[in-house]
Amino acid sequence: MQNDTKPRPISTMTDAGSTDHDAITVQVDDAVALVTISRPHVRNALRTADVQILASTLSRLADNQDVRTVMIVGSEGFFCAGAELGADSAADAAADNRAMMSAVRAVTTTLLTSRLTFIAAVEGGAVGLGASIAFACDLVIAAEEAYFLLPFTNIGLMPDGGATATVAASIGRARAMRYALRGERIFARAACDAGLIAEVCASDELRDTTAAWARALADGASDAIAATKWAINELTIGPADDVLSRETDNQLRLLSSADFQEGVAASRARRPAIYRRRG
């Protein structure tokens, strides 16, 4: 029988030294956890410390035997605008990049391999790392107006967070290449029709629909659900370590490249990027 008490928080965390509100919060109610990304002033973009907190939060939930299903949402009508990169010096940037990629790898590993079932509820947009996090979840439910965007190559990077595998596994090589290489927005209905996400619903029904799916999964046969998740991911994605090692090694190289520096500068100046030609 469902617990009719208010959700009980198991942790409310923010990064050390932050002066704004908590970036990641989590509540658990009768085997269902609600994880909220909350930096609405930047459309819930995540700094390195925020991704580290998200990684530790998901790991703790995976270790909590009272939790079976996790809903991941963004605050105030937007899922997540991706990673917020930037450091004052090249040395600081290199260290931050390594820390960010380590945290991204930890988040994705938990999403893909833990016994928990993860459901992303996407409002507004899921961009860059935000899209990767959503696609690494077992199920994605999106509001009619929501969209997904993998803009990595536009700034000299490659998709990470497992997206090179999860997107191709969901919609095939040709469409994965199109969305990853061209950086096109994929609106919710098209994403669902293509098989990239599980369901589309009206914005005012999103939270209730997601909660209903989460409750049904939490009340289901947890061992069978976990075994099914493992089998499907092994068949379609392959070993997560292989995928994430490939992404991490290449992304760290790209993050130190002149093309990335030009891509960021062009984005900030709102001008077309001018990349080096080779060959």
N, C-alpha and C positions, 0 to 999 in steps of 0.2 A: 504494500500500500504506500502511496506517495506521501512523503512528509509534508505537512501543511504549514510548517514553520517557515520563517523568512530564511533566505540563503545565509549560511554562516560563513564568514570569511576565514580562510585558512592563512592568508597572507595578503598584505598590501605593501608593495615595495616600490622604491624608486632608486635611481642611481645615486651614488654618493656625491654630495656636493651640488646636486640639482637644486635650483631655486624655484622650479615650477612644480605643478601637481604631479602625482604619481604617474609614471609612464605605463606600468603594467599592474593590473590588479586581478585578483582571482577570488572567486567565491565558489563554494561547494554546497550543493543542496541534494541530498539523497542520491549519491553516486554520480551526479552530473555536475561538472565544473564549468564555470563561465570565466573565460580569460578575456579581459578587455585591454586593448591597446588604446592608450589615452594621452595623446599629444595633439589635441584638435587644432591648436594654433598653427601647426605645420602639417595639417591633414594626416596626423598620426605617423609621420616619418620617424624612423627609428635611428638613434645614435648607437654607437658601438656598445655603450653601457646598457642601453635599453635592450638590445639583442641578447646581451649576456644575461640580463635579468629574465628575459623571456625563456632562454635556454634552461636556466636553473629552475624556473617555475614549472616548465613542462616536465623536466626530469623529476622534480619532487612529486608532481601529480602521478607520473608513471610509477613511482615507488609507493604511492598511497593506495593500499588495497581496497579502500572504501570508494575509490573513484573508478568509473568504467567508461564514461564518455566525457569528452571535452568540447565545448563550443568556443570558438575564437571569433571575436567581434572587434570592430573599431568603434570609437566613440563619436558621437555627434554627426552621424550620417556619412562617414567615410571610413573605409576599411584600413588602408595603409598606403601612404605615398612612397614607400620604399626606404632605402637607407639614406641617412644624412651623413655624407662624407665631408671631411675637411679637417686640416691641421695646419698649424702655423709654420712648420718647417718640414723639409723632406724627411728628416729622421723621424719626426713625430708622425708624419703621414704613413711611413712604412710600418711603424709599430702598430698604429691604429688599424691599418689595413689587415695586418696579420691577426690582430685581436678580433676584428670584425669577421673575417672569414672563418676563424675558429668557432666563433659564436654561431654564425650561420650554419656551419656544419653540425654543431651540437643540436640546434633547433630542428634541422631537417632530419637528422638521425632519429630523434625521438618521434617525430611525426610519422616517419616511414616504418619504423621497426618496433615501436613499443606495442604492448598489448592493448593500449587504449584505442578507442575510436575517436577520431577528430573530425569535427564538422565546422567549416568556416561559413559564417553568415556575412555576406558581402553587400554593403551599401556603398553608394558613391563610386569609388574606384579602388582597385587593387593594382598598384603600380610597382614595377621593379621587384624588389625583395618582397613587397606586399603581395604581389601576384604569385611569387614563388612559394610563399608560406601557404597561401590559399590552395595552390595546386598540389602541395605536399600533403594536405589534409585528405582524409579518406573520402569525405563528401563535401561538396561545395553547394550552398544554396545562395542565390543572388536575387536582389531586388530587380525589378524590371528595368530600372534606369541605370543599373550598375554597369561598369565596364572593367576590362582587364587589359593591362598594357605591359609589354616586355620591351622597354626602351633602351636596353643595355648597349646594343651596338651603336646607337645614336651618339653615345658619349665614349666610344672606344672600348667598351667592356663586352663580356659575354654573359648570358643568363647564368645565375647561380641558384643556390637554395634548392638544388635538385631539379630545376625547371628544364634543363636540357633532356632529362629523362622522363619526367612526369608528363610534360606536354606532348612529347612524341608518343609516349605510351597511350595517351588518351585519344589523340586525334590523328596520329600517323605522321610520317616523315615530311611529306610535302607541305601540309598545313603548318606543322611545327616550324619548318624552315621559313615559311612566309611570315608568320607572326614574330618569330625571333629575329630574322634578318631585316625585315622592313619596319619593325616597331609599330605595327598597326594596333589601334584600339579594337578590342573584341567586345562587343556589347553582349549583355547577359543572354538574350534570347539566341543569338548566333552561337555563343559559347555552349549553350545547352544543346542546341540542335547538332553541333559538331561533336558532342560527347565530351567536351572539356570540363563541364560542371554537371551536377546532378539534377538541379531543379531551379526554376525561376518562379517568383511569386511577387505579388504587389508589395510595395515598401511597407505598408502598414500591417502586413501579414508575416513579414520576414522573421521577426523574433519568435512569434508564436509557432510558426512552422518549424523553425530550427529547434525550438525547445521540445516540440512534439516528437520530432525524429530522434532527438537526443534521449528523451525519456524512453521511447520504444527500444532503442539500442541498449540503454542501461538496464532495462528490465529483461533483456533477452539472454540467450545462452552465451555467456561471456567467453568461455573457452572456444566454442564453435566460431564465434565472431572473430576472435583474435587469430585463430588458425586460418580462417578464410582470408582475412586481411593479409597475413603473411604469405599465403600461397599465391594470391593474385599479384602482390607486389614483386615477389620473386620471379614470377613468370613474365610480367610485363616490364618491370624496371630493372631487375637484376640486383646484385648485391649493392646495397646503399654505399658501402665504403668505396667501391670502385667508382661509382658516379661522383661522389663528393670529393674524392682525391683528384680526379680529373678536373673538376670544376675549380677546386681550390688552387691547384698548381697553376693553371692557366690564368685564373682571375688575378692572382697575385702578380704575375708577370705583366698583365695588361694594366693593372692599377699603377704600375711604375712607368708606364709608357708615355711617350710624347703625345700619342693620339688621345689618351685619356685626359691629359692636361689641356689639350686643345678642345676636346669635347666639353669639358667642364667650363672652360673660359667662354666658349661660344654660347653655351646654355645660359650662363650668367649675363652675358652681354646681349642675349636675344638675337643672335646672328647665326648664319649657317656656319658649321664647322668646316675648316679647311684641313683635310688630312693629307699626310704624305702619300705620294704614289710610289709604288714599288714595281720592279720588273723592267 
